[in-house]
Amino acid sequence: MKKEANTIVNALKAKKLRVTPQRFAVYANLLQRSDHPTAEQILKDLNENVPTSSQATVYTALQALREVGLVREVLLEPGVCRYDANLEPHHHFHCPCCGVIEDIPWDTFQPLNLQRLRPGITPERYQVTVEGVCDRCQE
């Protein structure tokens, strides 16, 4: 656990972020998850044992982490912002029935030919979102 804590502290410091208990807790929570939680889900997790975080604190920490590139927003549902600390290139699967979001390895699909986009568009990145029913919802 101490090694993980040092890794988190070093990541925050490397991005010139002041290491606060709130930023540490939010980032640590995201690093151990793969479910792309909302801010509300993170808040619930952080306050599960001892209620100490507020919604505003979690949003402020997430905004700071996003601005320096330690987390990214995942927008797959209208009006729902989820967060992901996995910054490696990957795609997503989204089940609209239960809302689950799962990572899909980047090399699952052949690279897209972005040269066929109309002139004047300069792509910077892309990701594929696969929508469908997950195995739990099919049962």
Steps between C-alpha positions, in 0.01 A plus 500: 500500500788739579642446150161579346470811717844618388404441137188713542687778680772499233242512219329801657830678562622426148198689369576786740185434703502562871443166674186543706323216682200552274693482172693202631178319599318572173796400283568187706135402468507541122825309460354190663184499288414393148129587507522867393316647799310827524603763753207390715623139502848613603351714777296206627812279505710760681233558765415133551695458824538854628304782333764767442467610136247732346368493146672832425833364625477193275407713196786741569749214534374337180526828311859551616595141410335534158666834425850357555424183305492240779138405432266542210130544462302224334180630343300206368155586631314830463542709814726247679868574553716209606871497579786273402858493629605255228673735257630226272322498163193278519143480381177450697203266512179653638187308596206742498288251696706507823745782418814288534808629319793269433837567342576338166871460415618744233624226266158329488417704188705583196611864492253737337601667175478863604638614162149464354359781716403813311772760441528751782450249781809425706438199723687487829366175646211261478345214687236246407192456719320169461138510619318180578353274763745351750491136607342586838206676333452218248432247775 
